[in-house]
Amino acid sequence: MTLRLPIDDAVPDLLAALKANGRAVLQAPPGAGKTTRVPLAMHEAGLCNGKIVMLEPRRLAARAAAERMAETLGQRVGETVGYRVRGEAKVSKATRIEVVTEGILTRMLQSDPDLPGVGAVIFDEFHERSLNADLGLALCLEVTGALRDDLILLAMSATLDAEPVGKLMGAPLVTSEGRSYPVETRWLDRPLGAQARRLDALVDLVVQAERETKGGMLVFLPGEGEIRRVEAALSGRLPGDCTVRPLFGAMPFAAQRAAIAPVKMGRKVVLATSIAETSLTIPDIQVVVDMGQARRARFDPGSGMSRLVTERVTRAEATQRAGRAGRVAEGVCYRLWSKGEDGALAAYPPAEIEAADLTGLALELALWGAEPDDLAFLTPPPEGTMAEARALLAMLGALDPKGRITDHGRALAALPLHPRLGHMLESAGSESATLAALMAERDPLKGAPADMLLRLEALRDPRAFQRNRVWQVNSGALERIKAETKRLKKPGGPTDLSPAAMAALAYPDRIGQRRKGDVPRYVLSGGKGVVLANDDTLAAAPYLVVTDTDGNPREARVRMAAQISEREIRDLFADQIDWVETCDWSKRERRVIARRQERFGAITLDDRIWKDAPDEAVARAMLDGVRDLGLRLNGAAARLAARVELVRAEGVDLPDFSIDALMDTLEDWLLPMLSGQRNADDWKKFDLLPALRARLDWTQTQEVDRRAPGSFETPLGRKVPIDYSGAVPEISVRLQELFGVTRHPIVGGEALKITLLSPAQRPIQITRDLPGFWAGSYEDVRKDMRAQYPKHPWPEDPTQADPTLRAKRRAR
């Protein structure tokens, strides 16, 4: 008799919804049994004529789901139920339910958009929001609208906020309630604190859980490295009848099967990544220990591709993990965080499309012939990331100048590789397969210098390499690289390229040229900067191909690279190397530098003086120099600007002569005047007055002169500049030069502020009432000045005296 599962109660409503609408969203909590029960129920109900294709995010889950359904039918995999994953398929003409990994559906749709022979597509574990699942659903929705209105679509999830998906699909929501058995959650008393202690604390928690509970135990860790360390740390700390088994995606399938298989005696402890979080059923698990971390695909600017990064789990993921403990009996979930910390967790994991490298998605959309806006994405791809992805595809020759896919792009789309690596494999042939596998895998040498050739040497003969080197070799990574190499090997292609030249094909934007100086800093052809460790074996290389960095956005540190020659760069990218004439302001040298440079992207292969640079180009570069050096108004130029601003304040329509406005409009008024200016010294001597005057037409000049004259004419006919920089206009003039003036000068309706000077040009008195000065304090000034300057006239009545700048005549 088949064990009844919670999902069974929801199946009738689900089948009815699919019959009536052709679409549905099924929300069922962990352990409900949706993965293995729903496809069989759909098949038995005869909902569709074609086969049912179910997408799973992981290969192990796809295989396990197919095997479980085949076992339910009393058959072998490959009969009614089969599976297809990368590099392996078990299907036959009799197969009616086919479990596939997500990328395979994309290939099916791109090959035959109408999906011949397929009657239904199920997106299992859609809450994981993988890029391929989002793309697959968007493509299927378009297919149903244009080619196959009979195609049934079903999205299934344990933790997803299902309403947006239902709205996107135009589908009803069907919900299955309840787990098989309740699960008790146990938290830490207080936050753990230091990250370095997490693994030690987890080991202690596993030992504690083993003492307090019974049944199989499932321990969630972020990755293989943590699993291996915890496995070693548990040695000798658990009873002898405990069997510890690791479980992660990169393991051989046989080892994965062994990890989920029941043990004959004693107790099983499975150390797993999130591969065990969904879909996968591990018999007899009653205890979950959750470290609270997950690895997610994120765009890694260091490698230029998506990589896995470690982050805190979300509440939805924690719920999913806890549910693993309640499938066969009442369970317990131990969490390596406090109850208070739980409230700070994000509700759901982010969609991969929001943070991943979108180069593959951009290529698939180009192959489909659609823009992102043309398709129904639950989360639209970010515009900036898509633009970067398209730029890279154009550089690789996968897109033409109009953004359409090329024949080369079609070939790349057919490869199970990132387009970078696919381009290298297509261009360099079979010899580059090892390099493609190496760059797709995590670094197999821990603590080694950046030289990529060391990794290739380790791959050729790991034992000999380890005897002669002190660096730690990750044998598991080496084996995975070798296995991937065999899968990628294919005949054809040139065989005379060096590893560095091959890598350059994948990373044309990562060709690095060493900068001047003692520190090994490099500018990359894509414009970014990187740095090597000072003692790295590649530190003196003039050119590098950088295949991996630490991703620092300011100046990334190189983790893997290969030395490449200038000749190789020229041979590989001859059609992308151009002569460029540049005329720029150098902040460091404080002058205009005109060069003719042979460039590949942002790196310069040849550099010469541009002797006959046009005057306009020099002037424009000098304009940048002015922006760098700043605009300082002094003397006559400052006075003119002050006069214009004074008149503007009265409401007259005049150009803005404020410093900010002048800087903002340099190109309009200063550029035509900059002929012959090339450096900071030239600018220091430059007279700004003619350029400022040129901003005013004749009428404006006349209005400024009338309202705010530039000078005051003394009785001797001498013009004294008026300073308008203060609160009121002012002049400085010798006292004797104003003899005979009986009315105070007025400028723009204001009494002129006059600083009266001694014969030695020192201030004597400041006044805005000259007649009042003559009648009042002049007498005291006269007494003091006669003693100091006896040779100069100091008449008793200055209003009747003649103005003068001369001393008194000598008596004969």
C-alpha positions in Angstrom: 0.0 0.0 0.0 1.4 3.4 -1.0 2.0 5.8 1.9 -0.5 8.7 1.8 1.1 12.1 1.5 -0.3 15.6 2.2 -0.2 16.5 -1.5 -2.8 13.7 -2.3 -5.6 15.9 -0.9 -4.7 18.7 -3.3 -4.3 16.6 -6.4 -8.0 16.6 -7.4 -8.2 20.4 -7.3 -5.0 20.7 -9.2 -6.1 18.4 -12.0 -9.4 20.3 -12.2 -7.6 23.6 -12.5 -5.3 22.2 -15.2 -8.2 20.8 -17.2 -10.1 24.1 -17.0 -7.3 26.5 -17.5 -4.3 24.7 -18.9 -2.2 26.4 -16.3 -1.8 26.4 -12.5 0.5 27.3 -9.6 0.8 24.7 -6.9 2.0 25.8 -3.5 2.9 22.9 -1.2 5.1 22.9 1.9 8.3 20.8 2.2 7.6 17.1 2.5 4.2 17.2 0.8 5.3 14.9 -2.0 4.5 17.2 -5.0 7.7 16.2 -6.9 6.9 12.5 -7.3 3.1 12.5 -7.0 1.9 15.3 -9.3 3.5 14.2 -12.6 2.2 10.6 -12.1 -1.3 12.0 -11.3 -1.3 14.1 -14.4 -0.2 11.1 -16.5 -2.8 8.8 -15.0 -5.5 11.4 -15.6 -4.6 11.6 -19.2 -4.4 15.4 -19.2 -2.3 15.6 -22.3 -1.5 13.6 -25.4 2.2 14.3 -25.3 4.8 13.6 -22.6 5.2 15.5 -19.4 8.5 17.3 -19.0 9.4 18.3 -15.4 12.2 20.7 -14.7 14.5 20.2 -11.7 17.2 22.6 -10.7 19.8 19.9 -9.9 21.0 16.7 -11.6 20.8 14.6 -8.5 17.2 15.7 -7.8 16.3 14.9 -11.4 17.7 11.4 -11.2 16.2 10.8 -7.8 12.8 12.0 -8.7 12.7 9.8 -11.8 13.9 6.8 -9.9 11.3 7.3 -7.2 8.4 7.7 -9.7 9.6 4.6 -11.7 9.8 2.6 -8.4 6.2 3.7 -7.6 5.1 2.2 -11.0 7.2 -0.9 -10.4 9.3 -0.1 -13.4 12.9 0.7 -14.3 14.0 4.3 -15.1 13.8 4.8 -18.8 10.4 3.2 -19.3 7.4 5.3 -18.4 9.5 7.7 -16.4 13.0 8.8 -17.6 15.4 11.6 -17.1 17.9 13.7 -19.1 20.7 15.7 -17.5 23.9 17.1 -18.9 25.9 14.2 -20.3 23.5 11.5 -19.4 20.0 10.3 -20.5 17.7 7.4 -19.6 14.6 7.7 -21.9 12.9 5.5 -24.4 10.0 5.6 -26.9 7.8 4.5 -24.0 8.8 7.4 -21.8 5.8 9.6 -20.9 7.3 11.6 -18.0 10.7 13.0 -18.5 12.6 14.7 -15.7 15.2 17.2 -17.0 17.5 19.8 -15.7 16.6 23.4 -16.5 19.1 24.1 -19.3 17.8 21.2 -21.3 14.4 22.7 -21.6 16.0 25.9 -23.1 17.8 23.8 -25.7 14.5 22.0 -26.5 12.7 25.3 -27.0 15.5 26.8 -29.1 15.6 23.7 -31.3 11.8 23.3 -31.8 9.8 26.2 -30.3 6.5 24.4 -30.6 7.9 21.5 -28.4 6.6 18.6 -30.6 5.6 15.6 -28.6 5.4 17.5 -25.3 2.0 18.0 -23.7 2.9 19.6 -20.4 5.8 21.4 -18.7 6.2 21.4 -14.9 8.6 23.8 -13.3 9.4 22.2 -10.0 11.0 24.1 -7.1 10.3 27.3 -8.9 10.9 29.2 -5.6 14.6 28.8 -6.3 14.2 31.4 -9.1 17.1 30.1 -11.1 17.9 32.0 -14.3 17.1 29.0 -16.5 13.7 28.5 -14.8 12.8 32.1 -15.3 13.8 32.0 -18.9 12.1 28.6 -19.5 8.8 29.9 -18.1 9.0 33.1 -20.2 9.7 31.2 -23.4 6.9 28.7 -22.6 4.4 31.5 -22.0 5.3 33.0 -25.4 5.0 29.5 -27.1 1.5 29.0 -25.6 0.4 32.4 -26.8 1.8 32.0 -30.4 2.2 28.3 -31.2 0.8 25.9 -28.6 -2.4 27.0 -26.8 -2.8 23.4 -25.8 0.5 23.2 -23.9 -0.1 22.8 -20.1 2.1 24.8 -17.7 2.5 24.1 -14.0 4.7 25.9 -11.5 5.3 24.1 -8.2 6.9 25.6 -5.1 7.3 24.9 -1.4 8.0 28.5 -0.2 7.4 30.9 -3.1 5.1 33.9 -2.7 2.9 32.3 -5.4 0.5 35.2 -6.2 2.9 37.1 -8.5 3.6 33.8 -10.4 -0.1 33.1 -10.8 -0.7 36.6 -12.0 2.2 36.3 -14.5 0.9 33.0 -15.8 -2.8 33.9 -15.6 -3.2 30.8 -13.6 -5.2 29.7 -10.5 -3.4 29.0 -7.2 -3.8 25.5 -5.6 -2.5 25.1 -2.1 -1.6 21.9 -0.2 -1.6 22.3 3.6 0.6 20.8 6.3 3.7 18.6 6.6 3.7 14.9 7.2 4.8 15.4 10.8 5.5 18.4 13.1 9.1 19.6 13.5 10.4 21.2 16.7 12.9 24.1 16.2 15.7 24.6 18.6 17.8 27.9 18.5 21.0 29.1 20.0 20.6 31.0 23.3 22.6 33.9 22.0 24.2 35.0 18.6 27.4 33.2 17.8 29.5 36.2 17.0 32.8 35.5 15.3 32.5 34.0 11.8 35.6 31.9 12.4 33.9 29.9 15.2 31.0 28.9 13.1 32.3 25.5 11.9 33.6 24.6 15.4 30.2 25.6 16.9 28.4 23.5 14.2 30.5 20.4 15.0 29.5 20.9 18.7 25.9 21.2 17.7 26.0 18.0 15.6 27.5 16.1 18.6 24.8 17.6 20.9 22.0 16.7 18.4 23.3 13.1 18.2 23.0 12.8 22.0 19.5 14.3 22.3 17.7 12.8 19.3 17.3 9.6 17.3 16.9 8.9 13.6 18.9 10.0 10.6 20.5 13.5 10.7 20.9 15.9 7.8 23.4 18.8 8.3 23.2 21.7 6.0 26.5 23.4 5.1 27.3 25.9 2.3 29.8 24.0 0.3 32.2 21.1 -0.3 35.1 22.7 1.7 33.0 23.1 4.8 31.7 19.6 4.4 35.2 18.1 4.3 36.3 20.1 7.3 33.3 19.1 9.4 33.6 15.5 8.3 37.2 15.5 9.5 36.3 17.3 12.8 33.5 14.8 13.6 35.9 11.8 13.3 36.1 10.2 16.8 33.4 12.5 18.3 30.4 10.4 17.3 29.5 6.9 18.4 30.9 4.1 16.3 27.6 3.1 14.8 27.2 6.6 13.1 27.9 6.7 9.4 28.9 10.1 8.1 28.3 10.7 4.4 29.0 13.9 2.4 26.6 15.1 -0.3 27.3 17.9 -2.7 26.7 18.5 -6.4 30.3 17.9 -7.7 30.4 14.3 -6.3 30.2 11.3 -8.7 26.6 10.1 -9.0 27.4 6.8 -7.4 28.7 8.6 -4.2 25.6 10.8 -4.2 23.3 7.8 -4.4 25.2 6.2 -1.5 24.7 9.3 0.6 20.9 9.2 0.3 20.6 5.5 0.6 19.5 4.0 4.0 22.2 2.4 6.2 21.7 -1.2 7.2 22.8 -0.6 10.8 23.3 2.3 13.2 22.6 5.9 12.4 23.3 8.0 9.4 24.6 11.7 9.4 24.5 13.3 6.0 26.6 16.5 5.5 25.0 18.2 2.6 24.8 21.5 0.7 21.5 23.0 -0.4 21.3 20.1 -2.9 19.3 18.3 -0.2 17.1 21.3 0.4 14.4 20.5 -2.2 13.0 17.7 -4.3 15.4 15.1 -2.9 14.1 12.6 -0.5 16.6 11.1 2.0 14.9 8.2 3.9 14.8 8.1 7.7 15.9 11.7 8.3 14.4 13.0 11.6 16.9 15.6 12.6 18.2 18.7 10.7 21.2 20.8 11.8 21.3 24.0 9.8 24.4 26.2 9.7 22.3 29.0 8.3 24.4 29.7 5.2 23.8 29.1 1.5 25.9 29.4 -1.7 24.2 31.4 -4.5 25.1 32.2 -8.0 26.3 35.8 -8.2 28.1 37.6 -11.0 31.7 37.6 -10.0 33.6 40.6 -11.5 36.8 38.8 -10.7 36.2 35.9 -13.1 33.8 37.7 -15.4 31.3 34.8 -14.9 28.8 33.7 -12.3 30.4 32.2 -9.2 29.0 30.8 -6.0 29.1 33.2 -3.0 28.3 32.4 0.7 25.4 34.3 2.2 22.9 33.9 5.1 19.9 31.8 4.4 16.5 33.4 4.0 13.5 32.5 6.2 12.0 30.6 3.3 15.1 28.4 2.9 15.3 27.8 6.6 11.7 26.6 6.5 12.4 24.4 3.6 15.4 22.8 5.4 13.5 22.3 8.6 10.8 20.4 6.6 13.3 17.7 5.8 13.1 16.5 9.4 9.3 15.8 9.3 8.9 13.4 6.4 8.9 10.1 8.2 8.2 11.0 11.8 8.2 13.9 14.2 11.5 15.7 13.9 13.8 18.3 15.4 15.6 21.2 13.6 18.7 22.7 15.3 19.6 26.2 14.0 23.0 27.8 14.4 21.6 31.2 15.1 19.4 32.7 17.8 15.6 33.3 17.6 16.3 37.0 17.7 18.5 36.8 14.6 15.8 35.0 12.7 13.8 38.2 12.3 16.6 39.8 10.5 16.7 37.2 7.8 15.4 38.1 4.4 12.0 36.6 3.6 13.0 34.9 0.3 16.2 34.4 -1.7 16.8 36.8 -4.5 16.1 35.8 -8.0 19.2 34.8 -9.8 18.4 37.1 -12.7 18.9 40.1 -10.3 22.5 39.4 -9.4 23.9 36.9 -11.9 26.0 37.3 -15.1 23.5 37.7 -17.9 25.8 36.9 -20.8 24.2 33.5 -21.3 20.7 35.0 -21.0 21.5 37.7 -23.6 22.8 35.1 -26.0 19.6 32.9 -25.6 17.4 36.0 -26.1 19.3 36.9 -29.3 18.9 33.3 -30.5 15.2 33.5 -29.8 15.0 36.8 -31.6 13.5 38.8 -28.7 14.2 41.7 -26.4 13.7 41.2 -22.6 10.6 43.4 -22.8 9.1 41.1 -25.3 8.9 38.2 -22.8 7.0 37.7 -19.6 9.7 37.6 -17.0 8.7 37.5 -13.3 11.7 39.7 -12.6 12.8 41.7 -15.6 16.6 41.5 -16.2 18.4 44.7 -15.1 19.1 47.0 -18.0 22.7 47.8 -17.1 23.7 44.2 -16.6 22.1 43.3 -20.0 24.0 46.1 -21.7 27.3 44.8 -20.4 26.4 41.2 -21.4 25.6 42.4 -25.0 28.8 44.4 -25.2 30.8 41.3 -24.3 28.9 39.1 -26.8 29.6 41.7 -29.5 33.3 41.6 -28.6 33.2 37.8 -28.8 31.6 38.0 -32.3 28.4 36.4 -31.1 26.3 39.5 -32.0 26.6 41.7 -35.1 26.7 45.5 -34.9 22.8 45.6 -34.9 22.7 43.2 -31.9 21.5 40.2 -33.9 23.0 36.8 -33.4 25.7 35.6 -35.7 26.5 32.1 -36.9 29.3 32.1 -34.3 26.8 33.1 -31.7 24.5 30.2 -32.6 27.5 27.8 -32.2 28.2 29.3 -28.7 24.6 28.9 -27.7 24.7 25.2 -28.4 27.7 24.7 -26.0 27.1 23.9 -22.3 29.6 26.6 -21.4 29.7 30.3 -20.6 30.0 32.2 -23.9 33.5 33.3 -23.0 34.7 29.7 -22.7 32.6 28.6 -25.6 34.2 31.2 -27.8 37.6 30.0 -26.8 36.7 26.4 -27.5 35.2 27.2 -30.9 38.2 29.4 -31.9 41.1 27.4 -30.4 39.7 23.9 -30.9 40.2 20.8 -28.8 43.4 21.9 -27.3 41.6 24.5 -25.3 39.2 22.0 -23.6 41.5 21.6 -20.6 41.8 25.4 -20.2 38.0 25.8 -20.5 37.5 23.2 -17.8 40.1 24.9 -15.6 38.6 28.3 -15.9 35.1 27.0 -15.2 36.2 25.3 -12.0 37.4 26.8 -8.7 41.2 27.2 -8.4 42.7 23.7 -7.8 45.9 25.2 -6.2 45.6 26.9 -2.9 48.2 29.6 -2.0 50.1 29.3 -5.3 51.2 32.2 -7.4 48.9 33.5 -10.1 50.5 31.7 -13.0 47.9 29.7 -14.8 50.7 27.4 -16.2 51.2 26.0 -12.7 47.6 24.7 -12.8 48.1 23.1 -16.2 51.3 21.4 -14.9 49.4 20.1 -11.9 46.7 18.6 -14.2 49.3 16.8 -16.3 50.9 15.0 -13.4 49.5 15.8 -10.0 51.9 13.5 -8.0 55.0 14.8 -9.6 53.8 18.4 -9.2 53.0 17.8 -5.5 56.5 16.3 -4.9 58.2 19.4 -6.3 55.8 22.1 -4.9 54.7 23.2 -1.5 51.3 24.4 -2.6 48.2 22.5 -1.6 46.5 20.6 -4.6 42.7 20.1 -4.5 42.6 16.7 -6.0 38.8 16.7 -6.2 38.9 19.9 -8.4 41.6 18.3 -10.6 39.4 15.3 -11.2 36.4 17.4 -12.1 38.5 19.4 -14.5 39.8 16.2 -16.2 36.3 14.8 -16.5 35.0 18.1 -17.9 38.0 18.2 -20.4 37.0 14.7 -21.8 33.4 15.9 -22.3 34.5 19.1 -24.1 37.1 17.5 -26.3 36.2 17.6 -30.0 38.2 17.5 -33.2 39.3 20.5 -35.1 40.7 24.0 -34.5 44.2 25.4 -34.5 46.7 23.6 -32.2 49.6 26.1 -32.2 48.2 28.6 -29.7 49.8 29.0 -26.3 47.6 28.7 -23.2 47.8 32.4 -22.7 46.6 33.1 -26.3 43.7 30.7 -25.7 42.8 32.4 -22.5 43.0 35.8 -24.3 40.2 34.5 -26.7 38.0 34.0 -23.7 39.0 37.3 -22.0 39.7 39.9 -24.7 38.7 42.5 -22.1 41.3 41.2 -19.6 44.6 41.7 -21.5 46.7 43.6 -19.0 49.6 46.0 -19.6 52.0 46.7 -16.8 52.0 50.3 -15.6 55.2 52.2 -14.8 56.5 51.8 -11.3 57.8 49.2 -8.9 54.4 47.8 -7.9 53.1 45.3 -10.4 49.9 47.2 -11.4 48.2 46.6 -14.7 45.6 48.4 -16.8 43.3 46.0 -18.6 42.1 46.3 -22.2 38.6 46.7 -20.8 39.6 49.7 -18.8 39.8 48.4 -15.3 42.9 48.2 -13.1 44.4 45.2 -11.3 47.4 44.5 -9.1 49.6 41.4 -8.5 51.4 40.5 -5.3 54.8 42.1 -5.3 56.5 38.7 -5.0 54.4 36.9 -7.6 56.3 35.1 -10.3 54.5 37.1 -13.0 55.2 40.5 -11.4 57.7 41.5 -14.1 55.5 40.4 -17.1 54.9 43.3 -19.5 51.6 41.8 -20.6 49.2 39.4 -18.9 45.9 37.7 -19.6 43.9 37.9 -16.3 41.4 35.1 -15.9 40.5 35.6 -12.2 40.7 38.3 -9.6 39.3 38.9 -6.2 36.6 41.2 -7.7 37.6 44.3 -5.8 35.8 47.1 -7.7 38.5 49.7 -6.9 41.7 47.7 -7.8 41.2 43.9 -8.0 44.0 41.6 -7.0 44.9 39.0 -9.6 44.3 35.4 -8.6 45.1 33.6 -11.9 46.7 34.9 -15.1 49.2 33.9 -17.8 52.0 35.9 -19.5 51.2 36.8 -23.1 53.5 38.4 -25.7 52.8 41.6 -27.6 53.1 39.6 -30.9 50.3 37.2 -29.7 48.1 40.2 -28.9 48.7 41.6 -32.4 48.1 38.3 -34.1 44.9 37.5 -32.2 43.3 41.0 -32.3 44.7 42.7 -35.4 41.2 43.8 -36.5 40.6 45.5 -33.1 43.9 47.4 -32.9 43.6 51.0 -34.1 45.7 54.2 -34.2 44.1 56.8 -32.0 45.0 60.5 -31.9 44.6 62.0 -28.4 44.9 65.5 -27.1 44.3 65.5 -23.4 45.0 67.6 -20.3 47.4 65.8 -17.9 46.6 66.6 -14.3 49.9 65.1 -13.1 52.0 67.1 -15.6 49.7 70.1 -15.6 49.9 70.5 -19.4 48.3 69.4 -22.6 49.7 66.2 -24.1 49.1 65.3 -27.7 49.9 61.7 -28.7 49.3 59.3 -31.5 48.7 55.9 -29.9 48.2 52.4 -31.3 45.6 50.9 -28.9 43.9 47.6 -28.2 41.0 48.7 -26.0 42.4 50.7 -23.1 46.0 49.4 -23.5 48.6 51.2 -25.6 50.9 49.2 -27.8 52.7 52.1 -29.4 52.9 55.8 -28.3 54.2 58.8 -30.3 54.1 62.6 -30.1 51.4 64.1 -32.2 53.4 67.1 -33.5 50.7 68.7 -35.7 47.7 68.4 -33.4 45.0 70.9 -34.5 44.7 74.2 -32.6 41.1 73.4 -31.8 42.0 70.0 -30.2 44.7 71.7 -28.1 42.3 74.4 -27.0 39.7 71.8 -26.0 42.3 69.9 -24.0 43.3 73.2 -22.4 39.7 73.8 -21.5 39.9 70.6 -19.3 43.0 72.1 -17.8 41.0 75.2 -16.8 38.4 73.0 -15.2 41.3 71.3 -13.3 43.2 74.4 -12.4 40.2 76.6 -11.6 39.1 80.0 -12.7 40.4 83.0 -10.7 39.3 86.5 -11.5 41.5 89.4 -10.5 42.3 92.9 -11.6 40.2 94.3 -14.4 38.5 91.0 -15.1 37.3 90.7 -11.5 36.0 94.3 -11.6 34.1 93.7 -14.9 32.5 90.6 -13.5 31.4 92.5 -10.3 29.9 95.3 -12.4 27.9 92.9 -14.5 26.6 91.0 -11.5 25.6 94.3 -9.9 23.6 95.4 -12.9 22.1 91.9 -13.3 20.9 92.1 -9.7 18.9 95.2 -10.8 16.9 93.0 -13.2 18.8 93.8 -16.5 19.1 90.8 -18.9 22.9 90.1 -18.9 25.0 86.9 -19.0 25.7 85.3 -15.6 29.3 86.3 -14.6 29.4 84.3 -11.3 32.3 81.9 -11.0 30.0 78.8 -11.1 28.2 80.1 -14.2 31.4 81.0 -15.9 32.8 77.5 -15.2 29.7 75.9 -16.6 29.9 77.9 -19.8 33.6 77.8 -20.5 33.1 76.2 -23.9 30.9 79.1 -25.0 33.1 82.1 -24.0 36.6 80.9 -23.2 37.3 78.2 -25.8 37.6 80.6 -28.8 40.2 82.6 -26.8 42.5 79.7 -25.8 44.7 79.6 -28.8 48.3 79.0 -27.9 47.6 78.0 -24.3 49.2 74.6 -23.4 50.1 74.5 -19.7 49.5 75.8 -16.2 52.1 78.6 -16.6 50.3 79.8 -19.8 47.1 79.9 -17.9 48.6 81.8 -15.0 49.6 84.6 -17.4 46.3 84.5 -19.4 44.3 87.8 -19.5 40.7 87.0 -19.0 39.4 90.5 -19.6 39.0 90.3 -23.5 37.2 87.0 -23.2 34.8 88.3 -20.6 34.2 91.5 -22.6 33.3 89.4 -25.6 30.4 87.9 -23.7 28.6 91.3 -23.8 27.2 92.9 -27.0 27.4 96.6 -27.7 24.0 97.4 -26.1 24.8 95.4 -23.0 28.2 97.0 -22.6 26.6 100.4 -22.8 24.1 99.5 -20.2 26.7 98.2 -17.8 28.8 101.3 -18.4 25.8 103.6 -17.7 24.6 101.8 -14.6 28.0 100.7 -13.2 30.8 102.7 -14.8 34.2 101.0 -14.7 36.0 104.1 -13.5 35.7 107.5 -11.8 37.3 110.4 -13.6 39.1 112.7 -11.2 39.2 116.5 -11.7 42.6 116.0 -13.3 41.1 113.7 -15.9 42.7 110.6 -14.5 40.4 107.4 -14.5 40.4 105.5 -11.2 38.9 102.0 -11.4 35.8 101.5 -9.3 35.8 98.4 -7.2 32.3 96.7 -7.0 33.3 93.7 -5.0 32.1 95.1 -1.7 28.7 96.1 -0.4 29.0 99.5 -2.2 31.2 100.7 -5.1 34.5 102.3 -3.9 37.7 103.9 -5.1 41.0 104.8 -3.6 42.4 108.3 -4.6 45.0 110.9 -3.4 43.3 113.5 -1.2 44.9 116.4 -3.2 43.4 115.1 -6.4 39.9 115.9 -5.1 40.5 119.5 -4.1 37.7 121.6 -5.5 35.1 118.8 -5.5 32.1 120.0 -3.6 29.5 117.3 -4.5 30.0 113.7 -3.5 30.3 111.3 -6.6 27.3 109.1 -7.1 27.5 105.7 -9.0 24.3 103.7 -9.8 22.3 105.7 -7.3 24.9 104.9 -4.5 27.3 107.3 -2.9 30.8 106.2 -3.9 32.9 105.0 -1.0 36.1 106.9 -1.2 39.4 105.9 0.5 41.4 109.1 0.6 45.2 108.5 0.4 48.2 110.3 1.6 51.0 111.3 -0.9 52.6 108.0 0.1 49.4 106.2 -1.0 48.4 105.3 2.6 44.8 105.5 3.7 43.9 108.7 5.6 40.2 108.7 5.7 37.2 106.8 4.3 34.1 108.8 3.4 30.8 108.7 1.6 30.2 112.4 2.2 33.1 114.4 0.7 31.6 117.9 1.5 31.0 116.8 5.1 34.6 115.7 5.3 35.9 119.0 3.9 33.8 120.9 6.5 34.5 118.7 9.4 37.4 116.3 10.0 39.6 117.7 7.2 41.1 120.2 9.6 42.4 117.5 11.9 43.7 115.6 8.9 45.4 118.7 7.6 47.3 119.3 10.9 48.6 115.7 10.9 49.5 115.6 7.2 51.3 119.1 7.1 53.7 117.7 9.6 54.3 114.5 7.8 54.2 115.9 4.2 55.3 119.5 4.4 56.2 119.6 0.7 52.6 118.9 -0.4 49.8 121.5 -0.4 47.2 121.4 2.5 45.0 124.4 2.0 42.7 125.8 4.6 39.8 125.7 2.2 40.1 122.6 0.0 36.9 123.4 -1.8 38.6 126.4 -3.4 41.9 124.8 -4.1 43.0 123.4 -7.4 43.4 119.6 -7.6 47.0 118.4 -7.9 49.3 115.5 -7.7 52.4 117.6 -7.4 54.3 118.9 -4.4 54.6 122.6 -3.7 57.1 124.6 -5.7 60.3 125.5 -4.0 60.7 129.1 -3.0 63.4 130.9 -5.1 
